[in-house]
């Protein structure tokens, strides 16, 4: 059976513009959405590696729109990087076209596949273990923003509509509280009250976008450390990967999600809330790297509201975890009872600590903004 599966995959690879003999295929990475494999191919005595993925069409229903986004952004990035004397094949993803000139292959059974050139001599980290690595991810994400500053973000498709529309997320949360289909609301009254007390803050970003006070930008929307490849030899941030959630949005979404992930002193599902706090050292490291990478491309309003982005993305995430808990744990994968509730409590504890350190967060931004 395994041999039949391997043969089928090799047949799929032949749909792409790669020539040679497939030497190996093995599962690669820790992603939870798409199925990813590392493929090694030999041609004329040379070995080349590629990333081969089955796109999750349950999550990404508009594959044409998804791949149009990726092709547009990667092509633009590669041109800009080359203009600046960089190395496009290492600093940007390269989509391998199909033999019919497409960006992906849709098999007769409806499953969709794509290939990328593999970036060698580079690593990804799942957690912040060294401030230097967090700094490099910050500069890489800032550079990503700077390179795409003039890209027409309005032309991008929303691969997940209203992904960071916190106001709509709040409305969904309120319905979950009202419906209480699992009878859990009475046991989480404190968490519900915490979120409800911050209702006026939910639209702080989207309202300013609607008024033109914040510019629409190309946003990555999943700015965790493991979505930046770090050069194995130099230790420098090399390439931003996993572009499935690239959409039109706000720079504050990307900044905020990075802080939520990387400047928390605890795990995302920590049950001992005494361990949860905002690490101001890591926060400062990221601010410094991100603003250096942005190279002056952010507006004054964006700079002023960076702490708001950090707080609101954390609050939104906690609210989403609690919404799922109230709804029966149907969206986020859980590994134990009350897992989503633990995740929610961690995020809300981080929000509370941000509020305690609010003045310091702004002072750190002011230190590096000029």
JOURBEL-V796958 format. One record per backbone hydrogen bond with DSSP energy under -1.0 kcal/mol. NH is the residue of the N-H (numbers start at 1). CO is the residue of the C=O. If there is no record, write none. Layout:
[[NH,CO] [NH,CO]]
This chain:
[[5,1] [6,2] [7,3] [8,4] [9,5] [10,6] [11,7] [12,8] [13,9] [14,10] [15,12] [16,13] [17,97] [18,16] [21,42] [23,40] [24,40] [26,38] [28,36] [35,54] [37,52] [38,26] [39,50] [40,24] [41,48] [42,21] [43,46] [46,43] [48,41] [50,39] [51,116] [52,37] [53,114] [54,35] [55,112] [57,55] [60,56] [63,61] [66,62] [67,63] [68,64] [69,65] [70,66] [71,67] [72,68] [73,69] [74,70] [75,71] [76,72] [77,73] [78,74] [79,75] [80,76] [81,77] [82,78] [83,79] [84,80] [85,82] [86,81] [90,87] [91,87] [92,88] [96,115] [98,102] [99,15] [101,98] [105,113] [107,111] [110,107] [113,105] [114,53] [116,51] [117,94] [118,49] [123,230] [134,130] [135,131] [136,132] [137,133] [138,134] [139,135] [140,136] [141,137] [142,138] [143,139] [144,140] [145,141] [146,142] [147,143] [148,144] [149,146] [151,148] [153,151] [155,152] [156,153] [159,157] [163,160] [165,162] [166,164] [169,165] [170,166] [171,167] [172,168] [173,169] [174,170] [175,171] [176,172] [177,173] [178,174] [179,175] [180,176] [183,180] [187,184] [188,185] [192,188] [193,189] [194,190] [195,191] [196,192] [197,193] [198,195] [199,196] [201,198] [202,199] [204,201] [207,203] [209,205] [210,206] [211,207] [212,209] [213,208] [214,208] [217,249] [219,247] [224,222] [227,224] [228,225] [229,239] [230,123] [231,236] [232,121] [235,231] [238,229] [239,229] [241,227] [246,243] [247,219] [249,217] [253,250] [255,251] [256,252] [257,253] [258,254] [259,255] [260,256] [261,257] [262,258] [263,259] [265,277] [270,267] [273,271] [275,272] [276,273] [279,263] [280,278] [283,279] [284,280] [285,281] [286,282] [287,283] [288,284] [289,285] [290,286] [291,287] [292,288] [293,289] [294,290] [295,291] [297,294] [303,299] [304,300] [305,301] [306,303] [309,305] [310,306] [311,307] [312,308] [313,309] [314,310] [315,311] [316,312] [317,313] [318,314] [319,315] [320,316] [321,317] [322,318] [323,319] [324,320] [325,321] [326,322] [327,323] [328,325] [329,324] [339,336] [342,338] [343,339] [344,340] [345,341] [346,342] [347,343] [348,344] [349,345] [350,346] [351,347] [352,348] [353,349] [354,350] [355,351] [356,352] [357,353] [361,357] [362,358] [363,359] [364,360] [365,361] [366,362] [367,363] [368,364] [369,365]]
